[in-house]
Amino acid sequence: MEEDFFLIEKTQNRLVINLFLMIFLSYIIRNKKCKFEFKKGHEFTVNS
């Protein structure tokens, strides 16, 4: 019983870590795209 609980805890931790990594990576990718678009958009709003 204790062993099963430990196994569940380990897999849960792994899932949380995987989820965090996915969110982190998607955030970085989105940020790189957004920074460029934000600069363009900012210049556009300043000009108009």
PDBQT receptor file of N, H, CA, C and O in Angstrom, charges set to zero:
ATOM      1  N   MET A   1       0.839  -1.196   0.000  1.00  0.00    +0.000 N 
ATOM      2  CA  MET A   1       0.000   0.000   0.000  1.00  0.00    +0.000 C 
ATOM      3  C   MET A   1       0.884   1.259   0.000  1.00  0.00    +0.000 C 
ATOM      4  O   MET A   1       0.664   2.178  -0.788  1.00  0.00    +0.000 OA
ATOM      5  N   GLU A   2       1.873   1.288   0.882  1.00  0.00    +0.000 N 
ATOM      6  H   GLU A   2       2.052   0.541   1.523  1.00  0.00    +0.000 HD
ATOM      7  CA  GLU A   2       2.758   2.446   0.928  1.00  0.00    +0.000 C 
ATOM      8  C   GLU A   2       3.516   2.594  -0.389  1.00  0.00    +0.000 C 
ATOM      9  O   GLU A   2       3.721   3.704  -0.881  1.00  0.00    +0.000 OA
ATOM     10  N   GLU A   3       3.929   1.455  -0.952  1.00  0.00    +0.000 N 
ATOM     11  H   GLU A   3       3.763   0.554  -0.553  1.00  0.00    +0.000 HD
ATOM     12  CA  GLU A   3       4.674   1.477  -2.202  1.00  0.00    +0.000 C 
ATOM     13  C   GLU A   3       3.819   2.060  -3.323  1.00  0.00    +0.000 C 
ATOM     14  O   GLU A   3       4.297   2.862  -4.125  1.00  0.00    +0.000 OA
ATOM     15  N   ASP A   4       2.546   1.649  -3.373  1.00  0.00    +0.000 N 
ATOM     16  H   ASP A   4       2.158   0.998  -2.721  1.00  0.00    +0.000 HD
ATOM     17  CA  ASP A   4       1.634   2.160  -4.391  1.00  0.00    +0.000 C 
ATOM     18  C   ASP A   4       1.482   3.670  -4.262  1.00  0.00    +0.000 C 
ATOM     19  O   ASP A   4       1.486   4.391  -5.260  1.00  0.00    +0.000 OA
ATOM     20  N   PHE A   5       1.351   4.134  -3.050  1.00  0.00    +0.000 N 
ATOM     21  H   PHE A   5       1.348   3.548  -2.239  1.00  0.00    +0.000 HD
ATOM     22  CA  PHE A   5       1.197   5.565  -2.814  1.00  0.00    +0.000 C 
ATOM     23  C   PHE A   5       2.431   6.320  -3.301  1.00  0.00    +0.000 C 
ATOM     24  O   PHE A   5       2.327   7.383  -3.914  1.00  0.00    +0.000 OA
ATOM     25  N   PHE A   6       3.597   5.752  -3.016  1.00  0.00    +0.000 N 
ATOM     26  H   PHE A   6       3.682   4.888  -2.519  1.00  0.00    +0.000 HD
ATOM     27  CA  PHE A   6       4.841   6.375  -3.454  1.00  0.00    +0.000 C 
ATOM     28  C   PHE A   6       4.898   6.437  -4.976  1.00  0.00    +0.000 C 
ATOM     29  O   PHE A   6       5.311   7.445  -5.550  1.00  0.00    +0.000 OA
ATOM     30  N   LEU A   7       4.483   5.356  -5.623  1.00  0.00    +0.000 N 
ATOM     31  H   LEU A   7       4.148   4.537  -5.157  1.00  0.00    +0.000 HD
ATOM     32  CA  LEU A   7       4.477   5.301  -7.087  1.00  0.00    +0.000 C 
ATOM     33  C   LEU A   7       3.528   6.353  -7.647  1.00  0.00    +0.000 C 
ATOM     34  O   LEU A   7       3.876   7.054  -8.597  1.00  0.00    +0.000 OA
ATOM     35  N   ILE A   8       2.342   6.471  -7.073  1.00  0.00    +0.000 N 
ATOM     36  H   ILE A   8       2.060   5.901  -6.301  1.00  0.00    +0.000 HD
ATOM     37  CA  ILE A   8       1.365   7.452  -7.522  1.00  0.00    +0.000 C 
ATOM     38  C   ILE A   8       1.929   8.868  -7.353  1.00  0.00    +0.000 C 
ATOM     39  O   ILE A   8       1.790   9.715  -8.236  1.00  0.00    +0.000 OA
ATOM     40  N   GLU A   9       2.555   9.102  -6.225  1.00  0.00    +0.000 N 
ATOM     41  H   GLU A   9       2.668   8.414  -5.507  1.00  0.00    +0.000 HD
ATOM     42  CA  GLU A   9       3.130  10.416  -5.958  1.00  0.00    +0.000 C 
ATOM     43  C   GLU A   9       4.202  10.739  -6.994  1.00  0.00    +0.000 C 
ATOM     44  O   GLU A   9       4.283  11.865  -7.484  1.00  0.00    +0.000 OA
ATOM     45  N   LYS A  10       5.029   9.739  -7.326  1.00  0.00    +0.000 N 
ATOM     46  H   LYS A  10       4.964   8.824  -6.928  1.00  0.00    +0.000 HD
ATOM     47  CA  LYS A  10       6.089   9.949  -8.311  1.00  0.00    +0.000 C 
ATOM     48  C   LYS A  10       5.500  10.291  -9.677  1.00  0.00    +0.000 C 
ATOM     49  O   LYS A  10       5.957  11.224 -10.337  1.00  0.00    +0.000 OA
ATOM     50  N   THR A  11       4.486   9.536 -10.098  1.00  0.00    +0.000 N 
ATOM     51  H   THR A  11       4.115   8.778  -9.561  1.00  0.00    +0.000 HD
ATOM     52  CA  THR A  11       3.895   9.789 -11.414  1.00  0.00    +0.000 C 
ATOM     53  C   THR A  11       3.185  11.143 -11.433  1.00  0.00    +0.000 C 
ATOM     54  O   THR A  11       3.206  11.842 -12.447  1.00  0.00    +0.000 OA
ATOM     55  N   GLN A  12       2.564  11.510 -10.327  1.00  0.00    +0.000 N 
ATOM     56  H   GLN A  12       2.547  10.943  -9.504  1.00  0.00    +0.000 HD
ATOM     57  CA  GLN A  12       1.909  12.814 -10.250  1.00  0.00    +0.000 C 
ATOM     58  C   GLN A  12       2.928  13.929 -10.381  1.00  0.00    +0.000 C 
ATOM     59  O   GLN A  12       2.701  14.908 -11.092  1.00  0.00    +0.000 OA
ATOM     60  N   ASN A  13       4.052  13.781  -9.696  1.00  0.00    +0.000 N 
ATOM     61  H   ASN A  13       4.237  12.985  -9.118  1.00  0.00    +0.000 HD
ATOM     62  CA  ASN A  13       5.119  14.784  -9.788  1.00  0.00    +0.000 C 
ATOM     63  C   ASN A  13       5.625  14.894 -11.214  1.00  0.00    +0.000 C 
ATOM     64  O   ASN A  13       5.875  15.992 -11.710  1.00  0.00    +0.000 OA
ATOM     65  N   ARG A  14       5.774  13.760 -11.866  1.00  0.00    +0.000 N 
ATOM     66  H   ARG A  14       5.571  12.867 -11.463  1.00  0.00    +0.000 HD
ATOM     67  CA  ARG A  14       6.256  13.763 -13.247  1.00  0.00    +0.000 C 
ATOM     68  C   ARG A  14       5.249  14.472 -14.151  1.00  0.00    +0.000 C 
ATOM     69  O   ARG A  14       5.636  15.229 -15.041  1.00  0.00    +0.000 OA
ATOM     70  N   LEU A  15       3.967  14.227 -13.924  1.00  0.00    +0.000 N 
ATOM     71  H   LEU A  15       3.653  13.611 -13.201  1.00  0.00    +0.000 HD
ATOM     72  CA  LEU A  15       2.932  14.882 -14.721  1.00  0.00    +0.000 C 
ATOM     73  C   LEU A  15       2.975  16.393 -14.511  1.00  0.00    +0.000 C 
ATOM     74  O   LEU A  15       2.879  17.164 -15.466  1.00  0.00    +0.000 OA
ATOM     75  N   VAL A  16       3.118  16.802 -13.275  1.00  0.00    +0.000 N 
ATOM     76  H   VAL A  16       3.196  16.176 -12.499  1.00  0.00    +0.000 HD
ATOM     77  CA  VAL A  16       3.172  18.233 -12.963  1.00  0.00    +0.000 C 
ATOM     78  C   VAL A  16       4.386  18.867 -13.635  1.00  0.00    +0.000 C 
ATOM     79  O   VAL A  16       4.295  19.955 -14.204  1.00  0.00    +0.000 OA
ATOM     80  N   ILE A  17       5.516  18.179 -13.565  1.00  0.00    +0.000 N 
ATOM     81  H   ILE A  17       5.589  17.295 -13.103  1.00  0.00    +0.000 HD
ATOM     82  CA  ILE A  17       6.736  18.707 -14.185  1.00  0.00    +0.000 C 
ATOM     83  C   ILE A  17       6.561  18.802 -15.695  1.00  0.00    +0.000 C 
ATOM     84  O   ILE A  17       6.945  19.801 -16.304  1.00  0.00    +0.000 OA
ATOM     85  N   ASN A  18       5.981  17.766 -16.304  1.00  0.00    +0.000 N 
ATOM     86  H   ASN A  18       5.669  16.955 -15.809  1.00  0.00    +0.000 HD
ATOM     87  CA  ASN A  18       5.753  17.782 -17.747  1.00  0.00    +0.000 C 
ATOM     88  C   ASN A  18       4.823  18.927 -18.128  1.00  0.00    +0.000 C 
ATOM     89  O   ASN A  18       5.069  19.636 -19.105  1.00  0.00    +0.000 OA
ATOM     90  N   LEU A  19       3.764  19.105 -17.363  1.00  0.00    +0.000 N 
ATOM     91  H   LEU A  19       3.564  18.529 -16.570  1.00  0.00    +0.000 HD
ATOM     92  CA  LEU A  19       2.807  20.176 -17.631  1.00  0.00    +0.000 C 
ATOM     93  C   LEU A  19       3.493  21.530 -17.525  1.00  0.00    +0.000 C 
ATOM     94  O   LEU A  19       3.295  22.403 -18.370  1.00  0.00    +0.000 OA
ATOM     95  N   PHE A  20       4.300  21.701 -16.484  1.00  0.00    +0.000 N 
ATOM     96  H   PHE A  20       4.461  20.992 -15.797  1.00  0.00    +0.000 HD
ATOM     97  CA  PHE A  20       5.021  22.964 -16.284  1.00  0.00    +0.000 C 
ATOM     98  C   PHE A  20       5.960  23.234 -17.448  1.00  0.00    +0.000 C 
ATOM     99  O   PHE A  20       6.038  24.360 -17.939  1.00  0.00    +0.000 OA
ATOM    100  N   LEU A  21       6.684  22.192 -17.896  1.00  0.00    +0.000 N 
ATOM    101  H   LEU A  21       6.621  21.277 -17.497  1.00  0.00    +0.000 HD
ATOM    102  CA  LEU A  21       7.607  22.350 -19.015  1.00  0.00    +0.000 C 
ATOM    103  C   LEU A  21       6.854  22.728 -20.287  1.00  0.00    +0.000 C 
ATOM    104  O   LEU A  21       7.300  23.597 -21.037  1.00  0.00    +0.000 OA
ATOM    105  N   MET A  22       5.716  22.082 -20.532  1.00  0.00    +0.000 N 
ATOM    106  H   MET A  22       5.354  21.377 -19.922  1.00  0.00    +0.000 HD
ATOM    107  CA  MET A  22       4.918  22.392 -21.718  1.00  0.00    +0.000 C 
ATOM    108  C   MET A  22       4.460  23.842 -21.690  1.00  0.00    +0.000 C 
ATOM    109  O   MET A  22       4.571  24.552 -22.689  1.00  0.00    +0.000 OA
ATOM    110  N   ILE A  23       3.942  24.282 -20.544  1.00  0.00    +0.000 N 
ATOM    111  H   ILE A  23       3.852  23.705 -19.733  1.00  0.00    +0.000 HD
ATOM    112  CA  ILE A  23       3.474  25.662 -20.414  1.00  0.00    +0.000 C 
ATOM    113  C   ILE A  23       4.641  26.626 -20.602  1.00  0.00    +0.000 C 
ATOM    114  O   ILE A  23       4.515  27.639 -21.291  1.00  0.00    +0.000 OA
ATOM    115  N   PHE A  24       5.766  26.307 -19.992  1.00  0.00    +0.000 N 
ATOM    116  H   PHE A  24       5.868  25.484 -19.433  1.00  0.00    +0.000 HD
ATOM    117  CA  PHE A  24       6.945  27.162 -20.071  1.00  0.00    +0.000 C 
ATOM    118  C   PHE A  24       7.428  27.290 -21.515  1.00  0.00    +0.000 C 
ATOM    119  O   PHE A  24       7.726  28.388 -21.984  1.00  0.00    +0.000 OA
ATOM    120  N   LEU A  25       7.502  26.144 -22.222  1.00  0.00    +0.000 N 
ATOM    121  H   LEU A  25       7.260  25.251 -21.841  1.00  0.00    +0.000 HD
ATOM    122  CA  LEU A  25       7.966  26.164 -23.612  1.00  0.00    +0.000 C 
ATOM    123  C   LEU A  25       6.997  26.931 -24.504  1.00  0.00    +0.000 C 
ATOM    124  O   LEU A  25       7.427  27.745 -25.322  1.00  0.00    +0.000 OA
ATOM    125  N   SER A  26       5.712  26.688 -24.360  1.00  0.00    +0.000 N 
ATOM    126  H   SER A  26       5.363  26.027 -23.696  1.00  0.00    +0.000 HD
ATOM    127  CA  SER A  26       4.730  27.388 -25.184  1.00  0.00    +0.000 C 
ATOM    128  C   SER A  26       4.748  28.885 -24.887  1.00  0.00    +0.000 C 
ATOM    129  O   SER A  26       4.537  29.706 -25.780  1.00  0.00    +0.000 OA
ATOM    130  N   TYR A  27       5.004  29.233 -23.619  1.00  0.00    +0.000 N 
ATOM    131  H   TYR A  27       5.175  28.566 -22.893  1.00  0.00    +0.000 HD
ATOM    132  CA  TYR A  27       5.088  30.645 -23.234  1.00  0.00    +0.000 C 
ATOM    133  C   TYR A  27       6.292  31.307 -23.917  1.00  0.00    +0.000 C 
ATOM    134  O   TYR A  27       6.186  32.427 -24.416  1.00  0.00    +0.000 OA
ATOM    135  N   ILE A  28       7.434  30.613 -23.936  1.00  0.00    +0.000 N 
ATOM    136  H   ILE A  28       7.520  29.703 -23.531  1.00  0.00    +0.000 HD
ATOM    137  CA  ILE A  28       8.633  31.153 -24.576  1.00  0.00    +0.000 C 
ATOM    138  C   ILE A  28       8.389  31.335 -26.076  1.00  0.00    +0.000 C 
ATOM    139  O   ILE A  28       8.718  32.377 -26.644  1.00  0.00    +0.000 OA
ATOM    140  N   ILE A  29       7.809  30.309 -26.711  1.00  0.00    +0.000 N 
ATOM    141  H   ILE A  29       7.542  29.463 -26.250  1.00  0.00    +0.000 HD
ATOM    142  CA  ILE A  29       7.555  30.377 -28.158  1.00  0.00    +0.000 C 
ATOM    143  C   ILE A  29       6.584  31.524 -28.455  1.00  0.00    +0.000 C 
ATOM    144  O   ILE A  29       6.808  32.308 -29.378  1.00  0.00    +0.000 OA
ATOM    145  N   ARG A  30       5.515  31.618 -27.676  1.00  0.00    +0.000 N 
ATOM    146  H   ARG A  30       5.333  30.982 -26.927  1.00  0.00    +0.000 HD
ATOM    147  CA  ARG A  30       4.523  32.661 -27.890  1.00  0.00    +0.000 C 
ATOM    148  C   ARG A  30       5.147  34.035 -27.633  1.00  0.00    +0.000 C 
ATOM    149  O   ARG A  30       4.842  35.002 -28.332  1.00  0.00    +0.000 OA
ATOM    150  N   ASN A  31       6.015  34.112 -26.635  1.00  0.00    +0.000 N 
ATOM    151  H   ASN A  31       6.263  33.327 -26.067  1.00  0.00    +0.000 HD
ATOM    152  CA  ASN A  31       6.650  35.381 -26.286  1.00  0.00    +0.000 C 
ATOM    153  C   ASN A  31       7.556  35.870 -27.417  1.00  0.00    +0.000 C 
ATOM    154  O   ASN A  31       7.567  37.058 -27.741  1.00  0.00    +0.000 OA
ATOM    155  N   LYS A  32       8.308  34.956 -28.011  1.00  0.00    +0.000 N 
ATOM    156  H   LYS A  32       8.299  33.991 -27.749  1.00  0.00    +0.000 HD
ATOM    157  CA  LYS A  32       9.194  35.335 -29.117  1.00  0.00    +0.000 C 
ATOM    158  C   LYS A  32       8.375  35.892 -30.271  1.00  0.00    +0.000 C 
ATOM    159  O   LYS A  32       8.747  36.906 -30.860  1.00  0.00    +0.000 OA
ATOM    160  N   LYS A  33       7.255  35.237 -30.604  1.00  0.00    +0.000 N 
ATOM    161  H   LYS A  33       6.952  34.412 -30.126  1.00  0.00    +0.000 HD
ATOM    162  CA  LYS A  33       6.396  35.713 -31.689  1.00  0.00    +0.000 C 
ATOM    163  C   LYS A  33       5.762  37.042 -31.299  1.00  0.00    +0.000 C 
ATOM    164  O   LYS A  33       5.716  37.972 -32.104  1.00  0.00    +0.000 OA
ATOM    165  N   CYS A  34       5.277  37.130 -30.074  1.00  0.00    +0.000 N 
ATOM    166  H   CYS A  34       5.314  36.374 -29.420  1.00  0.00    +0.000 HD
ATOM    167  CA  CYS A  34       4.544  38.305 -29.624  1.00  0.00    +0.000 C 
ATOM    168  C   CYS A  34       5.442  39.531 -29.516  1.00  0.00    +0.000 C 
ATOM    169  O   CYS A  34       5.008  40.644 -29.809  1.00  0.00    +0.000 OA
ATOM    170  N   LYS A  35       6.680  39.336 -29.100  1.00  0.00    +0.000 N 
ATOM    171  H   LYS A  35       7.033  38.431 -28.861  1.00  0.00    +0.000 HD
ATOM    172  CA  LYS A  35       7.582  40.481 -28.956  1.00  0.00    +0.000 C 
ATOM    173  C   LYS A  35       7.732  41.189 -30.295  1.00  0.00    +0.000 C 
ATOM    174  O   LYS A  35       7.663  42.416 -30.368  1.00  0.00    +0.000 OA
ATOM    175  N   PHE A  36       7.936  40.417 -31.345  1.00  0.00    +0.000 N 
ATOM    176  H   PHE A  36       7.993  39.420 -31.285  1.00  0.00    +0.000 HD
ATOM    177  CA  PHE A  36       8.106  40.992 -32.676  1.00  0.00    +0.000 C 
ATOM    178  C   PHE A  36       6.820  41.697 -33.113  1.00  0.00    +0.000 C 
ATOM    179  O   PHE A  36       6.859  42.823 -33.610  1.00  0.00    +0.000 OA
ATOM    180  N   GLU A  37       5.680  41.022 -32.924  1.00  0.00    +0.000 N 
ATOM    181  H   GLU A  37       5.649  40.107 -32.520  1.00  0.00    +0.000 HD
ATOM    182  CA  GLU A  37       4.403  41.597 -33.323  1.00  0.00    +0.000 C 
ATOM    183  C   GLU A  37       4.066  42.809 -32.460  1.00  0.00    +0.000 C 
ATOM    184  O   GLU A  37       3.480  43.777 -32.944  1.00  0.00    +0.000 OA
ATOM    185  N   PHE A  38       4.433  42.756 -31.201  1.00  0.00    +0.000 N 
ATOM    186  H   PHE A  38       4.909  41.970 -30.807  1.00  0.00    +0.000 HD
ATOM    187  CA  PHE A  38       4.156  43.880 -30.302  1.00  0.00    +0.000 C 
ATOM    188  C   PHE A  38       4.951  45.109 -30.746  1.00  0.00    +0.000 C 
ATOM    189  O   PHE A  38       4.424  46.221 -30.753  1.00  0.00    +0.000 OA
ATOM    190  N   LYS A  39       6.209  44.911 -31.113  1.00  0.00    +0.000 N 
ATOM    191  H   LYS A  39       6.638  44.007 -31.107  1.00  0.00    +0.000 HD
ATOM    192  CA  LYS A  39       7.036  46.023 -31.579  1.00  0.00    +0.000 C 
ATOM    193  C   LYS A  39       6.409  46.630 -32.826  1.00  0.00    +0.000 C 
ATOM    194  O   LYS A  39       6.279  47.849 -32.932  1.00  0.00    +0.000 OA
ATOM    195  N   LYS A  40       6.023  45.780 -33.767  1.00  0.00    +0.000 N 
ATOM    196  H   LYS A  40       6.129  44.789 -33.682  1.00  0.00    +0.000 HD
ATOM    197  CA  LYS A  40       5.392  46.255 -34.997  1.00  0.00    +0.000 C 
ATOM    198  C   LYS A  40       4.102  47.001 -34.670  1.00  0.00    +0.000 C 
ATOM    199  O   LYS A  40       3.856  48.096 -35.175  1.00  0.00    +0.000 OA
ATOM    200  N   GLY A  41       3.281  46.383 -33.812  1.00  0.00    +0.000 N 
ATOM    201  H   GLY A  41       3.482  45.493 -33.401  1.00  0.00    +0.000 HD
ATOM    202  CA  GLY A  41       2.000  46.990 -33.453  1.00  0.00    +0.000 C 
ATOM    203  C   GLY A  41       2.197  48.308 -32.721  1.00  0.00    +0.000 C 
ATOM    204  O   GLY A  41       1.443  49.256 -32.935  1.00  0.00    +0.000 OA
ATOM    205  N   HIS A  42       3.197  48.372 -31.868  1.00  0.00    +0.000 N 
ATOM    206  H   HIS A  42       3.810  47.601 -31.694  1.00  0.00    +0.000 HD
ATOM    207  CA  HIS A  42       3.467  49.577 -31.091  1.00  0.00    +0.000 C 
ATOM    208  C   HIS A  42       3.875  50.718 -32.031  1.00  0.00    +0.000 C 
ATOM    209  O   HIS A  42       3.392  51.844 -31.911  1.00  0.00    +0.000 OA
ATOM    210  N   GLU A  43       4.762  50.403 -32.956  1.00  0.00    +0.000 N 
ATOM    211  H   GLU A  43       5.154  49.489 -33.054  1.00  0.00    +0.000 HD
ATOM    212  CA  GLU A  43       5.186  51.419 -33.927  1.00  0.00    +0.000 C 
ATOM    213  C   GLU A  43       3.990  51.891 -34.751  1.00  0.00    +0.000 C 
ATOM    214  O   GLU A  43       3.851  53.076 -35.053  1.00  0.00    +0.000 OA
ATOM    215  N   PHE A  44       3.138  50.944 -35.103  1.00  0.00    +0.000 N 
ATOM    216  H   PHE A  44       3.250  49.981 -34.857  1.00  0.00    +0.000 HD
ATOM    217  CA  PHE A  44       1.968  51.273 -35.921  1.00  0.00    +0.000 C 
ATOM    218  C   PHE A  44       1.040  52.228 -35.156  1.00  0.00    +0.000 C 
ATOM    219  O   PHE A  44       0.552  53.210 -35.716  1.00  0.00    +0.000 OA
ATOM    220  N   THR A  45       0.806  51.933 -33.888  1.00  0.00    +0.000 N 
ATOM    221  H   THR A  45       1.202  51.135 -33.433  1.00  0.00    +0.000 HD
ATOM    222  CA  THR A  45      -0.098  52.781 -33.109  1.00  0.00    +0.000 C 
ATOM    223  C   THR A  45       0.528  54.159 -32.886  1.00  0.00    +0.000 C 
ATOM    224  O   THR A  45      -0.186  55.161 -32.851  1.00  0.00    +0.000 OA
ATOM    225  N   VAL A  46       1.846  54.220 -32.738  1.00  0.00    +0.000 N 
ATOM    226  H   VAL A  46       2.426  53.406 -32.767  1.00  0.00    +0.000 HD
ATOM    227  CA  VAL A  46       2.518  55.508 -32.526  1.00  0.00    +0.000 C 
ATOM    228  C   VAL A  46       2.415  56.350 -33.799  1.00  0.00    +0.000 C 
ATOM    229  O   VAL A  46       2.183  57.558 -33.740  1.00  0.00    +0.000 OA
ATOM    230  N   ASN A  47       2.589  55.699 -34.946  1.00  0.00    +0.000 N 
ATOM    231  H   ASN A  47       2.777  54.718 -34.994  1.00  0.00    +0.000 HD
ATOM    232  CA  ASN A  47       2.557  56.427 -36.215  1.00  0.00    +0.000 C 
ATOM    233  C   ASN A  47       1.155  56.932 -36.547  1.00  0.00    +0.000 C 
ATOM    234  O   ASN A  47       1.002  58.022 -37.096  1.00  0.00    +0.000 OA
ATOM    235  N   SER A  48       0.126  56.140 -36.214  1.00  0.00    +0.000 N 
ATOM    236  H   SER A  48       0.250  55.254 -35.768  1.00  0.00    +0.000 HD
ATOM    237  CA  SER A  48      -1.227  56.506 -36.651  1.00  0.00    +0.000 C 
ATOM    238  C   SER A  48      -1.977  57.352 -35.650  1.00  0.00    +0.000 C 
ATOM    239  O   SER A  48      -3.123  57.727 -35.894  1.00  0.00    +0.000 OA
TER     240      SER A  48
